[in-house]
Every structure is written in structure tokens, then in C-alpha cells.
Amino acid sequence: MVNRNPTNLLRKHLGKHSVVPCLGRSSAVSYSTKASEQTTKEEMRKDISTVEDPFDAPTYNIPEKPVTFAEGASYSVIILAGLGIAALAAYGVFKELIFEPKEYKIFGKALERVQNDSQVTVRIGSPVSGYGQESRNRAARQRVPNRVWTDEDGIEHVEVNFYIRGPHGFGKVYAEMFRDQADRKWKFTYLIVEIKSPSHAQLLLESYVPA
């Protein structure tokens, strides 16, 4: 009978030292090495995937701080206060530019009356200009000294004084006007022009006489 067992044939040719167990061990070692490498690669992938982007942390990891009622109320008060200050400033500018103050209105009426009076122009010449104070400062020249008050009868009065100048001389004007309750128009209580140059003179241009 012919022995066809592969193991016996292999032993016959190679002797006592069979390589079959060695081949099995090499295969086991190779498999173990590959498994270890695969595990290491998977762990590296996990480590890489779990690393956070440092640039995303400030954007996405900032915890939201809840705003308390007191903080919200304080912010509202600050905002309302700022809006109030802005509104007052805007109203002041609007009033200055759109609504002419009473003292400047009276100044304009008195200056126009003086400019059209021949007693004045014959002494200081024409045209006649008016300004608030004797100063080179523009703001001071535009500031007209005045006094505003209401008498015991509820009638509003405005008093102004200012300087005038013409080609041949200069002087000072004293004027007072009141708002007539009957027709609500401004009327002169008095209008006095004191010519200082070239020669001194005092002119009474308006004087109120009750009807």
C-alpha cells in the first residue's frame, strides 16, 4: 500500500524537523503583527478625530452668560439716558436755527427801525450795522445783551441793548418791547439811540403811550 499522507511524505524528505508547525507559527505571528498595526492605526485615527480645532474653540465653546433682570434694566436706563441727551441737544439746535429767540427778534425790529430813521443816518451815515458787544470776537459780537420778564398783568417784556455803526460814526441803542395781549403783536415801550461819535446826541425814536 502506498502511503499518500502529505505529512509523512514531508517527514520522509526533510527528516525529523518538520516545518509545518513553523509555518503555522509564522502565520500566527504575521497575523498578530498586522492586527496590532491595524489597531494602532485605528487608535491614531481616533486620536486625530478627537483633537479639537483651536480656532473653533473661541467661537463655539464660549458659554452664554444669562442676562439678569437688573442688568437688562440698567442697560435700558443707559440707552434711554443717551437718547434723552441726544434729543435735548437736537432740540436746542433746532430751536436755535428754526425758532428765532425773542431777544433776537426784538433786536431785529429795533435795528430795522434805527436803520430807517433819518435822525440816525444823518449823523453816522448809511448803511447802519448792529452788533451785540464791542469786541473782535465774532461770538461776542453776535451775543445781544437782553432781559426777558413777565409783569404782574401777565404781559411779556423783552429788553435789549446793542451797538450801531455807520460810515461816519457809531452809537448805542436801548430798546424794550412788549407783546400786546389784544393783537399778540410786539410793540415798543421805548427806543433810544445814543450817538457817541462824531458828536454826542440822544434820540428818542419810540415811546409807548397807552391809549
Secondary structure as the mmCIF struct_conf table of DSSP 4:
data_model
#
loop_
_struct_conf.conf_type_id
_struct_conf.id
_struct_conf.beg_label_comp_id
_struct_conf.beg_label_asym_id
_struct_conf.beg_label_seq_id
_struct_conf.end_label_comp_id
_struct_conf.end_label_asym_id
_struct_conf.end_label_seq_id
HELX_RH_AL_P HELX_RH_AL_P1 PRO A 6 LEU A 14
BEND BEND1 LYS A 16 LYS A 16
BEND BEND2 VAL A 19 VAL A 19
HELX_RH_AL_P HELX_RH_AL_P2 VAL A 20 THR A 50
HELX_LH_PP_P HELX_LH_PP_P1 VAL A 51 ASP A 53
TURN_TY1_P TURN_TY1_P1 PRO A 54 ASP A 56
HELX_RH_AL_P HELX_RH_AL_P3 ALA A 57 TYR A 60
BEND BEND3 ASN A 61 ASN A 61
HELX_LH_PP_P HELX_LH_PP_P2 ILE A 62 THR A 68
HELX_RH_AL_P HELX_RH_AL_P4 PHE A 69 LEU A 97
TURN_TY1_P TURN_TY1_P2 ILE A 98 ILE A 98
BEND BEND4 PHE A 99 PHE A 99
HELX_RH_AL_P HELX_RH_AL_P5 LYS A 102 GLN A 115
TURN_TY1_P TURN_TY1_P3 ASN A 116 ASN A 116
HELX_RH_AL_P HELX_RH_AL_P6 SER A 118 ILE A 124
BEND BEND5 SER A 126 PRO A 127
STRN STRN1 SER A 129 TYR A 131
BEND BEND6 GLY A 132 GLU A 134
BEND BEND7 ARG A 136 ARG A 136
HELX_RH_AL_P HELX_RH_AL_P7 ARG A 138 GLN A 142
STRN STRN2 ASN A 146 THR A 150
TURN_TY1_P TURN_TY1_P4 GLU A 152 ASP A 153
BEND BEND8 GLY A 154 GLY A 154
STRN STRN3 GLU A 156 GLY A 166
TURN_TY1_P TURN_TY1_P5 PRO A 167 HIS A 168
STRN STRN4 GLY A 169 ARG A 179
TURN_TY1_P TURN_TY1_P6 GLN A 181 ASP A 183
STRN STRN5 TRP A 186 SER A 197
BEND BEND9 PRO A 198 SER A 199
STRN STRN6 ALA A 201 SER A 207
#
